[in-house]
Amino acid sequence: MNEPAFLTPPEPVALRDIAAWVGGRIARGGEIMITGIAPLDLAGPGDLAFIENTRYIDQLGETKASACLCSPKFADRVPTNVVAVVVDRPYVAFAEVTRRFYPRAMRPEGFFDDTRGISDRAVVHESARLEDDVTVEPGAVIGAGAEVGVGSVICANAVIGAGVRIGRGCSVGANAVLQFALIGNDVIIHPGVKIGQDGFGFAMGAGGHKKVPQIGRVIVQDNVEIGANSTIDRGTNRDTIVGEGTKIDNQVQIAHNVVIGRHCVIVAMAGISGSTVLEDYAVLAGKAGLAGHLRIGMGAQIAGGSNVANDVPAGERWFGTPAKPIREYMREARALRELAEERRPGKKERE
């Protein structure tokens, strides 16, 4: 039995046209057609590959790809049977080509290819407002007074709560739930995402913990992407905000009152406690954890697995538990190794 192809293969494209898309220079040859994209070790005739990391230089020497996107420093290492397309940033060029070859892969895939418009198995409140060219798949629910903009897709079993506003060109994946939220244009929400649920707020006391009503909203600005099963809580008495262009991986937790700036990157299983602020272009690597009421400065980077308990100045890179500037962490780690070596049992006797 043939393996299923979930994405339609692209029509053949001349390599010279691909080079024009990415502003590349064909080092030699080039009168070939490209029919697919593949990694160096799996590519075959007709495929375009790319290399940006020296870790894969051996694969470059053995690849069977027809062409390869590469930076100038790798151009001379491309085999003579492979056409080199020289670009400044091969991975960015690869992304552009892939976007053009497989546009359907840009957004959560619907479960019903034949569904256009409003499915008769969806539940749409009579007061909801849906603009032109909106798709609502079977099982989806759209509540009273909700608004969905032109060209947006609400996938199967997604729930859009009362009064929620979704902008134009958005995709809401299967089983996502949105409440108390305002969503901008061209936002991608993957399956299972939960936006606008209760923040975790309790006034603690000896006689029990009194629940604090969460009366804020979640505001997601334009061109944000939110990975599968991530959660963004609504604010307690102000809004939780995700800034324009920010990219959030799977299984990320963003607590109430958090403010995330523009073009931040938050990787899988990171957690941000309440009322913390990430300024523009901040990066949280996987499993990074931030305490509440912190400020992470513009362009700061938090390494994977770090736990941050203090404000991080703009542009700094922090690592560890408790997190600190990475150079300071490395100095302390080296000193600790040296101290341990000095105190290792039997060291003096051997000397």
TISEVO-192089 format. One line per 8 residues: number of its first residue (from 1); their letters; for each residue x, y, z of C-alpha. Coordinates in nm, 2 decimals. Each point is the difference from the previous one (the first is absolute). Example, Ala and Ser with C-alpha at 12.3 -4.5 7.8 and 13.67 -1.06 7.14 Angstrom:
2
1	AS	1.23 -0.45 0.78 | 0.14 0.34 -0.07 .
***
This chain:
351
1	MNEPAFLT	0.00 0.00 0.00 | 0.13 0.34 -0.09 | 0.08 0.24 0.29 | -0.26 0.28 0.02 | 0.10 0.35 -0.11 | -0.17 0.25 0.23 | 0.12 0.30 -0.20 | -0.04 0.04 -0.38 .
9	PPEPVALR	0.34 -0.01 -0.17 | 0.09 0.33 -0.16 | 0.01 0.05 -0.38 | 0.36 -0.01 -0.13 | 0.17 0.34 0.02 | 0.31 0.11 -0.18 | 0.30 0.04 0.23 | 0.07 0.35 -0.15 .
17	DIAAWVGG	-0.35 0.11 0.12 | 0.07 -0.14 0.35 | 0.33 0.20 0.00 | -0.19 0.31 -0.08 | -0.25 -0.06 0.28 | 0.28 -0.01 0.26 | 0.24 0.25 -0.16 | 0.25 -0.28 -0.05 .
25	RIARGGEI	0.29 -0.05 -0.25 | 0.03 -0.32 -0.19 | 0.36 -0.09 0.02 | 0.01 -0.24 -0.30 | -0.25 -0.18 -0.22 | -0.36 0.07 0.10 | -0.21 -0.10 -0.30 | -0.19 -0.25 0.20 .
33	MITGIAPL	-0.35 -0.04 0.14 | -0.07 -0.05 0.37 | -0.28 -0.23 0.10 | 0.04 -0.01 0.38 | 0.18 0.09 0.32 | 0.19 -0.24 0.22 | 0.28 -0.01 0.26 | 0.35 -0.08 -0.13 .
41	DLAGPGDL	0.00 -0.36 0.11 | -0.34 -0.08 -0.15 | 0.00 0.21 -0.32 | 0.00 -0.16 -0.34 | -0.01 0.12 -0.36 | -0.23 0.30 -0.04 | 0.03 0.10 0.37 | 0.13 0.33 0.14 .
49	AFIENTRY	0.19 -0.03 0.33 | 0.18 0.26 0.22 | 0.30 0.02 0.23 | 0.07 0.26 0.27 | 0.16 -0.20 0.28 | 0.35 -0.16 -0.02 | -0.14 -0.30 0.19 | -0.14 -0.12 -0.34 .
57	IDQLGETK	0.30 0.05 -0.22 | 0.05 -0.37 -0.04 | -0.36 -0.04 -0.12 | 0.06 0.28 -0.25 | 0.28 -0.20 -0.16 | -0.22 -0.30 -0.04 | -0.33 0.16 -0.09 | -0.19 -0.11 -0.31 .
65	ASACLCSP	-0.20 0.33 -0.02 | -0.01 0.18 -0.33 | 0.06 0.34 0.16 | 0.10 0.14 0.34 | -0.05 0.34 0.16 | 0.32 0.10 0.18 | 0.19 0.30 0.13 | 0.32 0.12 -0.17 .
73	KFADRVPT	0.22 -0.19 0.25 | -0.15 -0.33 -0.11 | -0.02 0.06 -0.38 | 0.34 -0.17 -0.07 | -0.11 -0.30 0.20 | -0.31 -0.08 -0.21 | 0.07 -0.31 -0.21 | 0.04 0.06 -0.38 .
81	NVVAVVVD	-0.32 -0.20 -0.07 | -0.20 0.24 0.21 | -0.09 0.35 -0.11 | 0.09 0.25 0.28 | -0.24 0.30 0.05 | 0.20 0.25 0.21 | -0.20 0.21 0.25 | 0.08 0.20 0.31 .
89	RPYVAFAE	-0.23 -0.20 0.23 | -0.08 -0.35 -0.13 | -0.25 -0.09 0.27 | -0.20 0.32 -0.07 | 0.01 -0.08 -0.38 | -0.11 -0.36 0.07 | -0.29 0.13 0.20 | -0.11 0.23 -0.29 .
97	VTRRFYPR	0.02 -0.28 -0.26 | -0.20 -0.24 0.23 | -0.27 0.27 0.06 | -0.04 0.03 -0.38 | 0.01 -0.37 -0.07 | -0.24 -0.10 0.29 | -0.22 0.29 0.09 | -0.26 -0.23 0.17 .
105	AMRPEGFF	0.27 -0.10 0.26 | 0.00 0.36 0.13 | -0.32 -0.05 0.20 | -0.17 -0.27 0.20 | -0.15 -0.24 -0.25 | -0.37 -0.04 0.01 | -0.16 -0.34 0.03 | -0.25 0.05 -0.27 .
113	DDTRGISD	0.15 0.11 -0.33 | -0.34 0.03 -0.16 | -0.13 0.24 0.26 | -0.03 0.36 -0.12 | -0.22 0.24 0.18 | -0.20 -0.09 0.30 | -0.06 -0.37 0.06 | -0.35 -0.11 0.08 .
121	RAVVHESA	0.15 -0.19 0.29 | 0.15 0.31 0.16 | -0.18 0.20 0.27 | 0.01 0.37 -0.07 | -0.21 0.24 0.22 | -0.24 0.21 -0.19 | 0.17 0.32 0.13 | 0.35 -0.10 -0.10 .
129	RLEDDVTV	0.14 0.20 -0.29 | 0.20 -0.18 -0.27 | 0.15 0.19 -0.29 | 0.04 -0.14 -0.35 | 0.20 -0.31 -0.08 | 0.00 -0.13 0.36 | 0.02 -0.38 0.04 | -0.15 -0.17 0.30 .
137	EPGAVIGA	0.05 -0.38 0.01 | -0.23 -0.26 0.16 | -0.03 0.00 0.37 | 0.13 0.35 0.04 | -0.19 0.24 0.23 | -0.02 0.38 -0.03 | -0.16 0.18 0.28 | -0.23 0.30 0.03 .
145	GAEVGVGS	0.14 0.33 -0.13 | 0.33 -0.16 -0.12 | 0.16 0.15 -0.31 | 0.21 -0.18 -0.26 | 0.18 0.19 -0.28 | 0.04 -0.06 -0.37 | 0.17 -0.32 -0.10 | 0.04 -0.15 0.34 .
153	VICANAVI	-0.04 -0.37 0.07 | -0.15 -0.16 0.31 | 0.09 -0.37 0.00 | -0.20 -0.29 0.14 | -0.11 0.01 0.36 | 0.16 0.34 0.07 | -0.20 0.22 0.24 | -0.02 0.38 -0.04 .
161	GAGVRIGR	-0.15 0.15 0.31 | -0.26 0.28 0.02 | 0.13 0.34 -0.11 | 0.34 -0.13 -0.12 | 0.14 0.19 -0.30 | 0.22 -0.18 -0.26 | 0.16 0.21 -0.27 | 0.05 -0.07 -0.37 .
169	GCSVGANA	0.20 -0.29 -0.14 | 0.02 -0.19 0.32 | 0.00 -0.38 0.06 | -0.13 -0.15 0.32 | 0.09 -0.37 0.03 | -0.21 -0.29 0.10 | -0.11 -0.01 0.37 | 0.14 0.35 0.07 .
177	VLQFALIG	-0.21 0.20 0.25 | 0.00 0.38 0.00 | -0.18 0.21 0.27 | 0.03 0.36 0.11 | 0.24 0.06 -0.29 | 0.07 0.25 -0.28 | 0.20 -0.16 -0.28 | 0.18 0.21 -0.27 .
185	NDVIIHPG	0.05 -0.08 -0.37 | 0.19 -0.29 -0.15 | 0.03 -0.18 0.33 | 0.06 -0.38 0.00 | -0.14 -0.19 0.30 | 0.09 -0.37 -0.01 | -0.22 -0.29 0.13 | -0.07 -0.01 0.37 .
193	VKIGQDGF	0.10 0.35 0.08 | -0.19 0.16 0.29 | -0.03 0.38 0.01 | -0.18 0.21 0.26 | -0.07 -0.25 0.27 | 0.02 0.09 0.37 | 0.34 0.11 0.12 | 0.11 -0.18 0.32 .
201	GFAMGAGG	-0.09 0.26 0.26 | -0.07 -0.07 0.36 | 0.02 0.22 0.32 | 0.16 -0.25 0.23 | -0.08 -0.03 0.37 | -0.01 -0.23 0.30 | -0.37 -0.04 -0.04 | 0.02 -0.10 -0.36 .
209	HKKVPQIG	0.09 0.15 -0.34 | -0.25 0.25 -0.14 | -0.03 0.00 -0.38 | 0.08 0.33 -0.17 | -0.23 0.07 -0.30 | 0.20 0.04 -0.32 | -0.17 0.30 -0.17 | 0.26 0.08 -0.26 .
217	RVIVQDNV	0.05 -0.11 -0.36 | 0.26 -0.15 -0.23 | 0.11 0.22 -0.30 | 0.20 -0.17 -0.27 | 0.13 0.23 -0.26 | 0.06 -0.06 -0.38 | 0.22 -0.28 -0.14 | 0.04 -0.19 0.32 .
225	EIGANSTI	0.03 -0.38 -0.01 | -0.10 -0.22 0.30 | 0.11 -0.36 0.01 | -0.22 -0.30 0.09 | -0.13 -0.04 0.36 | 0.14 0.33 0.12 | -0.20 0.20 0.25 | -0.04 0.38 0.04 .
233	DRGTNRDT	-0.19 0.11 0.31 | -0.21 0.31 0.00 | 0.10 0.28 0.23 | -0.12 0.06 0.36 | -0.08 0.37 -0.03 | 0.20 0.09 -0.31 | 0.06 -0.17 -0.33 | 0.24 -0.28 -0.09 .
241	IVGEGTKI	0.17 0.12 -0.32 | 0.20 -0.19 -0.27 | 0.17 0.25 -0.23 | 0.02 0.01 -0.38 | 0.21 -0.27 -0.17 | 0.07 -0.21 0.31 | 0.04 -0.37 -0.05 | -0.10 -0.25 0.27 .
249	DNQVQIAH	0.09 -0.37 -0.01 | -0.21 -0.29 0.13 | -0.10 -0.05 0.36 | 0.09 0.35 0.12 | -0.17 0.15 0.31 | -0.06 0.38 0.01 | -0.16 0.12 0.32 | -0.23 0.28 0.08 .
257	NVVIGRHC	0.11 0.37 -0.06 | 0.31 -0.11 -0.19 | 0.11 0.25 -0.27 | 0.20 -0.14 -0.29 | 0.15 0.24 -0.24 | 0.05 -0.01 -0.38 | 0.18 -0.28 -0.18 | 0.09 -0.20 0.31 .
265	VIVAMAGI	0.07 -0.37 -0.03 | -0.12 -0.24 0.28 | 0.10 -0.37 -0.04 | -0.18 -0.31 0.12 | -0.09 -0.05 0.36 | 0.11 0.35 0.11 | -0.21 0.15 0.28 | -0.05 0.37 0.07 .
273	SGSTVLED	-0.15 0.08 0.34 | -0.25 0.28 0.06 | 0.07 0.37 -0.08 | 0.34 -0.06 -0.15 | 0.10 0.21 -0.30 | 0.20 -0.11 -0.30 | 0.13 0.29 -0.21 | 0.03 -0.02 -0.38 .
281	YAVLAGKA	0.21 -0.28 -0.15 | 0.06 -0.19 0.32 | 0.06 -0.37 -0.03 | -0.09 -0.28 0.25 | 0.14 -0.34 -0.09 | -0.16 -0.33 0.09 | -0.11 -0.05 0.36 | 0.11 0.34 0.11 .
289	GLAGHLRI	-0.20 0.12 0.30 | -0.06 0.36 0.10 | -0.12 0.11 0.35 | -0.27 0.26 0.02 | 0.02 0.38 -0.02 | 0.34 0.00 -0.19 | 0.11 0.20 -0.30 | 0.20 -0.18 -0.27 .
297	GMGAQIAG	0.18 0.27 -0.21 | -0.01 0.05 -0.37 | 0.19 -0.27 -0.19 | 0.09 -0.19 0.32 | 0.04 -0.38 -0.04 | -0.07 -0.26 0.27 | 0.16 -0.33 -0.06 | -0.19 -0.33 0.02 .
305	GSNVANDV	-0.09 -0.14 0.34 | 0.09 0.33 0.18 | -0.21 0.13 0.29 | 0.00 0.38 0.02 | -0.07 0.18 0.33 | 0.13 0.35 -0.08 | -0.04 0.26 -0.27 | 0.22 -0.06 -0.31 .
313	PAGERWFG	0.16 0.31 -0.17 | -0.05 0.05 -0.37 | 0.23 -0.20 -0.23 | 0.14 -0.23 0.27 | 0.01 -0.38 -0.02 | -0.08 -0.19 0.33 | 0.02 -0.36 0.09 | -0.04 -0.23 0.30 .
321	TPAKPIRE	-0.20 -0.04 0.32 | -0.01 0.26 0.14 | 0.07 0.16 -0.33 | 0.28 0.25 -0.04 | 0.21 0.15 -0.28 | 0.14 -0.29 -0.20 | 0.36 0.11 0.04 | -0.04 0.03 0.37 .
329	YMREARAL	-0.16 -0.35 0.01 | 0.29 -0.15 -0.20 | 0.26 0.16 0.23 | -0.17 -0.14 0.31 | -0.04 -0.34 -0.16 | 0.37 -0.01 -0.09 | 0.10 0.12 0.35 | -0.23 -0.27 0.15 .
337	RELAEERR	0.17 -0.27 -0.22 | 0.34 0.12 0.11 | -0.10 -0.01 0.37 | -0.14 -0.34 -0.03 | 0.32 -0.12 -0.17 | 0.20 0.14 0.28 | -0.20 -0.18 0.26 | -0.03 -0.33 -0.18 .
345	PGKKERE	0.09 -0.28 0.23 | 0.35 -0.14 -0.05 | 0.12 0.29 -0.21 | 0.28 0.10 0.24 | 0.12 -0.36 0.04 | 0.03 -0.04 -0.37 | 0.20 0.32 -0.03 .
***
